[in-house]
Amino acid sequence: MVHSMATDLVRARRVAWLVIAAGAAVAAGAGTGCRPAIRPDKPGDEPGPVARLEQPRPKVTGGRQIVVGEMCPQAAGGRPAVAPLVMRSATWVDAQADLAYIVERGMVPRFTVFGVDGKVAGVFETVGLMDLGIAQQVAAGTYVGGMPCTADAGGGQRVEDPKCAPATGGCGIAVGEIARPDDLPPTPVFQTGGACVAGEALAVDLDGDGTPEQFPLAALLDGGRSPAAEWSAAPAPAAAGACRPSFELYDVRLTPVVEPGKPIDPKHTVGLDVLAVADLDGDGRKELVLALKFPTVRTIAVYTAPDSAQRLELAGEGQSFPR
């Protein structure tokens, strides 16, 4: 059932509305540690998660206040919907209660949806909040534009990427600015980039200096098979060859480290898709939006570089639409 958008905002709250929303997000995060509730089931013969102290979220200094989500054209009974994943307000937040609050209050009136080439494929206009009986409530609304698995072919034509639909279910990354319900913001312009696999690393130019940073694939998951809180770049090997970056990248295998001579259990291998490389928050450095495909669940993680292109920090993680 779609809930109606709130219309009872009074003049005195127009200045404080975003501060209140951000405060609610931070307060909820303080109680939960702001860690994603989604964790894949692990095979029974694998060691349990490694205990660790919870890491603080990346700091926020200026830039856009946004919600990052996944838009599926037919998720809501054949109609489009956006699953909110991560929010950047006073800090980065992925608590579903805070994301649902922002959407229900009409504070994300519009989402920009990317195509496989990093260009805008279409626009999703939010109507309200909907419960589909999955892990999170989703934004219901209308979508106008091309499908996320297509690219601009010029002349108003679009061409489909045959690898996209099998990997994403035909869904794409959507980004909406947090705004007052009565003040629809203009559609932002995002600086996009690309990533590729160079040897055993993910190569991506985060700061646009022409030299890609090299992030070791083996360091993406922590000891508990969750996205690492920090992901640091490593020097490029002398023998590493150049690779051709693309906005989206599919079917990268994250092979676990095992003892010499011990076979690798296929159940322990995690799949990785790069869903977007773009400066979402407007700070001059690009974010990475990654899909992690575990044996029992698919999650989407957002990484940001708040201080340096040499170090990515986990902004948040959320569960994607069921595949």
C-alpha positions as CSV (number, residue, x, y, z in Angstrom):
1,M,0.0,0.0,0.0
2,V,1.4,3.4,-0.9
3,H,1.5,6.0,1.9
4,S,0.6,9.6,1.0
5,M,3.4,12.1,1.1
6,A,3.5,14.3,4.1
7,T,2.0,17.8,3.5
8,D,1.8,19.2,7.0
9,L,5.1,21.0,7.1
10,V,4.7,24.5,8.5
11,R,6.8,27.6,7.8
12,A,8.8,27.4,11.0
13,R,10.1,23.9,10.1
14,R,11.3,24.8,6.6
15,V,14.7,25.9,7.9
16,A,15.1,23.0,10.4
17,W,13.6,20.1,8.4
18,L,16.9,18.7,7.1
19,V,18.6,19.1,10.5
20,I,15.8,17.1,12.1
21,A,16.1,14.4,9.5
22,A,19.8,14.2,9.8
23,G,19.5,14.1,13.6
24,A,17.1,11.2,13.4
25,A,19.5,9.3,11.2
26,V,22.5,9.9,13.5
27,A,20.5,9.0,16.6
28,A,19.3,5.7,15.1
29,G,22.8,5.0,13.9
30,A,24.2,5.6,17.4
31,G,22.0,2.9,18.8
32,T,22.8,0.3,16.2
33,G,26.4,1.1,15.4
34,C,25.3,2.0,11.8
35,R,26.3,-1.5,10.5
36,P,24.2,-3.2,7.9
37,A,21.9,-5.9,9.2
38,I,22.4,-8.0,6.1
39,R,25.0,-10.7,6.5
40,P,25.2,-13.7,4.1
41,D,24.9,-17.2,5.5
42,K,28.3,-19.0,5.6
43,P,28.9,-22.6,4.8
44,G,28.9,-24.7,8.0
45,D,32.6,-25.8,7.6
46,E,33.8,-22.3,7.4
47,P,35.2,-20.5,10.5
48,G,32.8,-17.9,12.1
49,P,33.1,-14.2,11.7
50,V,36.1,-12.5,13.3
51,A,35.1,-10.2,16.1
52,R,36.1,-6.5,15.7
53,L,35.2,-3.1,17.0
54,E,32.7,-1.2,14.9
55,Q,34.2,1.5,12.7
56,P,32.8,5.0,12.5
57,R,31.2,6.1,9.2
58,P,33.2,8.3,6.9
59,K,33.1,12.0,7.9
60,V,31.0,14.4,5.8
61,T,32.2,17.9,4.9
62,G,30.1,19.8,2.5
63,G,28.9,18.4,-0.8
64,R,25.5,16.9,-1.7
65,Q,23.1,15.3,0.6
66,I,21.8,12.2,-1.2
67,V,20.2,8.8,-1.1
68,V,21.7,6.0,-3.2
69,G,19.3,3.3,-4.3
70,E,18.6,0.6,-6.8
71,M,15.9,1.2,-9.4
72,C,14.1,-1.8,-10.9
73,P,11.6,-1.1,-13.7
74,Q,9.2,-3.9,-12.7
75,A,9.9,-4.5,-9.0
76,A,6.6,-3.4,-7.7
77,G,4.1,-5.7,-9.3
78,G,5.3,-4.8,-12.8
79,R,5.8,-1.1,-11.9
80,P,9.1,0.7,-11.1
81,A,10.4,1.1,-7.6
82,V,13.6,2.3,-5.9
83,A,15.2,0.3,-3.0
84,P,17.0,3.0,-0.8
85,L,20.4,1.6,0.2
86,V,22.6,4.4,1.7
87,M,22.1,8.0,2.7
88,R,24.6,10.9,3.0
89,S,23.2,13.6,5.3
90,A,25.0,14.6,8.5
91,T,27.0,11.4,8.0
92,W,26.7,8.3,5.9
93,V,23.8,6.1,7.0
94,D,22.4,2.7,5.9
95,A,19.8,2.1,8.6
96,Q,16.6,1.2,6.9
97,A,14.4,3.0,9.3
98,D,16.1,6.3,8.6
99,L,16.0,5.7,4.8
100,A,12.3,4.9,5.0
101,Y,11.6,8.1,7.0
102,I,13.3,10.3,4.5
103,V,11.4,8.8,1.6
104,E,8.0,8.8,3.3
105,R,8.4,12.4,4.3
106,G,8.9,13.3,0.6
107,M,12.5,14.4,1.0
108,V,13.7,12.5,-2.0
109,P,11.3,13.7,-4.7
110,R,13.4,12.6,-7.7
111,F,16.0,10.0,-8.5
112,T,18.5,10.1,-11.4
113,V,19.0,6.6,-12.9
114,F,22.3,5.7,-14.6
115,G,22.6,3.6,-17.8
116,V,25.5,1.2,-18.4
117,D,27.6,4.0,-20.0
118,G,27.4,6.3,-16.9
119,K,25.0,8.7,-18.6
120,V,21.6,9.5,-17.3
121,A,19.1,6.9,-18.6
122,G,16.0,8.3,-17.0
123,V,14.3,10.0,-14.0
124,F,12.2,8.4,-11.3
125,E,9.7,10.6,-9.6
126,T,8.9,9.5,-6.1
127,V,5.2,9.2,-5.0
128,G,5.5,7.5,-1.6
129,L,6.6,4.5,0.3
130,M,5.6,0.9,-0.4
131,D,6.0,-2.4,1.4
132,L,6.8,-5.3,-0.9
133,G,7.3,-7.8,1.9
134,I,11.1,-7.8,1.5
135,A,13.9,-6.7,3.8
136,Q,13.3,-3.0,3.2
137,Q,10.5,-0.6,2.2
138,V,10.9,0.9,-1.2
139,A,10.0,4.1,-3.0
140,A,7.1,3.9,-5.3
141,G,6.7,6.2,-8.2
142,T,6.9,6.8,-12.0
143,Y,9.9,6.4,-14.3
144,V,10.5,8.1,-17.6
145,G,13.5,7.2,-19.7
146,G,15.5,4.3,-21.1
147,M,16.2,1.0,-19.3
148,P,19.2,0.9,-17.0
149,C,20.8,-1.9,-19.0
150,T,21.0,0.3,-22.1
151,A,23.5,2.9,-23.3
152,D,23.0,6.1,-25.4
153,A,23.6,5.2,-29.0
154,G,22.9,8.8,-30.3
155,G,20.0,10.2,-32.2
156,G,17.6,9.3,-29.4
157,Q,18.4,5.6,-29.8
158,R,19.6,3.2,-27.0
159,V,21.5,-0.1,-27.3
160,E,21.2,-2.8,-24.7
161,D,24.3,-4.4,-22.9
162,P,23.7,-8.2,-23.1
163,K,25.8,-8.7,-19.9
164,C,23.8,-6.3,-17.8
165,A,20.4,-8.0,-17.3
166,P,21.8,-11.4,-16.2
167,A,24.0,-9.6,-13.6
168,T,21.6,-7.0,-12.4
169,G,18.1,-8.3,-13.2
170,G,17.6,-5.2,-15.4
171,C,18.0,-2.8,-12.5
172,G,20.3,0.2,-12.2
173,I,21.8,2.6,-9.6
174,A,19.7,5.6,-8.8
175,V,20.7,8.8,-6.9
176,G,18.4,11.4,-5.4
177,E,19.2,14.6,-3.7
178,I,17.6,15.2,-0.3
179,A,15.3,18.3,-0.6
180,R,12.2,19.9,0.8
181,P,9.0,18.4,-0.5
182,D,7.9,21.8,-1.8
183,D,11.2,22.7,-3.4
184,L,12.1,20.2,-6.2
185,P,15.9,20.5,-6.9
186,P,17.3,20.6,-10.4
187,T,18.7,17.3,-11.7
188,P,22.4,17.3,-10.6
189,V,25.2,16.6,-13.0
190,F,27.5,13.7,-11.9
191,Q,31.1,13.3,-12.9
192,T,31.5,9.6,-13.8
193,G,34.4,7.3,-14.4
194,G,35.2,3.7,-14.9
195,A,36.9,0.7,-13.4
196,C,38.7,-2.4,-14.7
197,V,40.6,-5.4,-13.4
198,A,44.4,-5.1,-13.7
199,G,46.0,-8.3,-12.5
200,E,44.8,-8.9,-9.0
201,A,43.5,-5.4,-8.4
202,L,40.5,-3.2,-9.3
203,A,42.0,-0.1,-11.1
204,V,39.9,3.1,-10.9
205,D,40.9,6.8,-11.2
206,L,39.1,8.3,-8.2
207,D,40.5,11.8,-8.3
208,G,40.6,12.3,-12.1
209,D,44.4,12.8,-12.3
210,G,44.8,10.3,-15.1
211,T,46.5,7.7,-13.0
212,P,44.2,4.9,-11.7
213,E,44.5,3.7,-8.1
214,Q,45.0,0.0,-7.6
215,F,42.8,-1.6,-5.0
216,P,43.7,-5.3,-4.3
217,L,40.7,-7.5,-4.8
218,A,41.8,-9.8,-2.0
219,A,41.4,-6.9,0.5
220,L,37.8,-6.1,-0.3
221,L,36.3,-8.6,2.1
222,D,37.3,-8.7,5.8
223,G,37.8,-11.8,8.0
224,G,34.0,-12.2,8.4
225,R,33.4,-12.2,4.7
226,S,31.8,-8.7,4.9
227,P,32.9,-5.6,3.0
228,A,36.0,-4.2,4.6
229,A,35.5,-1.0,6.6
230,E,38.6,0.4,4.8
231,W,40.1,-0.5,1.4
232,S,43.5,0.9,0.7
233,A,45.2,1.3,-2.6
234,A,48.5,-0.5,-3.3
235,P,51.4,0.4,-5.6
236,A,50.9,-0.9,-9.2
237,P,53.2,-3.8,-9.9
238,A,55.8,-3.0,-12.5
239,A,54.5,-5.8,-14.8
240,A,50.9,-4.7,-14.5
241,G,49.4,-3.9,-17.9
242,A,46.8,-1.3,-18.7
243,C,43.1,-2.2,-18.8
244,R,40.2,-0.5,-20.3
245,P,37.9,1.1,-17.7
246,S,34.1,1.0,-17.9
247,F,31.3,2.5,-15.8
248,E,29.9,-1.0,-15.0
249,L,31.9,-4.2,-14.8
250,Y,30.5,-7.7,-14.2
251,D,31.4,-11.1,-12.9
252,V,34.7,-10.4,-11.1
253,R,35.5,-13.3,-8.8
254,L,36.8,-12.7,-5.3
255,T,38.7,-15.8,-4.5
256,P,39.4,-16.4,-0.8
257,V,42.9,-16.9,0.5
258,V,43.5,-20.6,1.4
259,E,46.4,-22.6,2.7
260,P,48.9,-23.8,0.1
261,G,47.8,-27.1,-1.4
262,K,44.2,-26.8,0.0
263,P,41.5,-26.7,-2.7
264,I,39.1,-23.8,-3.0
265,D,35.5,-24.5,-2.1
266,P,33.3,-22.9,-4.8
267,K,30.8,-22.0,-2.0
268,H,33.4,-19.7,-0.5
269,T,33.9,-17.7,-3.7
270,V,32.1,-14.3,-3.9
271,G,31.1,-12.6,-7.1
272,L,31.6,-8.8,-7.6
273,D,29.9,-6.4,-10.0
274,V,30.9,-2.8,-10.3
275,L,27.6,-0.9,-10.7
276,A,28.7,2.7,-10.8
277,V,31.9,4.8,-10.6
278,A,30.7,8.4,-10.0
279,D,31.2,11.5,-7.8
280,L,27.9,11.2,-6.1
281,D,28.4,13.6,-3.2
282,G,30.2,16.3,-5.2
283,D,33.5,16.4,-3.3
284,G,35.7,15.9,-6.4
285,R,36.4,12.2,-5.7
286,K,34.4,9.4,-7.1
287,E,32.4,6.8,-5.2
288,L,32.3,3.1,-6.0
289,V,29.0,1.2,-6.0
290,L,29.6,-2.5,-5.8
291,A,27.3,-5.6,-5.8
292,L,28.6,-8.5,-3.8
293,K,27.1,-11.8,-4.8
294,F,27.2,-14.4,-1.9
295,P,25.8,-17.9,-2.2
296,T,22.5,-16.9,-0.4
297,V,22.2,-13.1,-0.9
298,R,23.2,-10.2,-3.0
299,T,24.1,-6.9,-1.3
300,I,25.2,-3.5,-2.6
301,A,28.0,-1.6,-0.9
302,V,29.0,2.0,-1.4
303,Y,32.6,3.1,-0.9
304,T,33.7,6.7,-0.6
305,A,37.1,8.4,-0.4
306,P,36.6,11.2,2.1
307,D,40.2,12.3,2.5
308,S,42.4,10.7,-0.2
309,A,42.0,8.7,-3.4
310,Q,44.4,6.2,-1.9
311,R,41.9,5.0,0.7
312,L,38.3,4.0,0.3
313,E,35.9,3.8,3.3
314,L,32.7,1.8,3.5
315,A,29.8,4.3,3.4
316,G,27.1,1.7,3.8
317,E,25.6,-1.6,2.6
318,G,22.1,-2.6,1.7
319,Q,20.2,-5.6,0.3
320,S,19.2,-5.4,-3.4
321,F,15.9,-6.4,-4.8
322,P,15.4,-10.2,-4.9
323,R,16.8,-11.9,-8.0
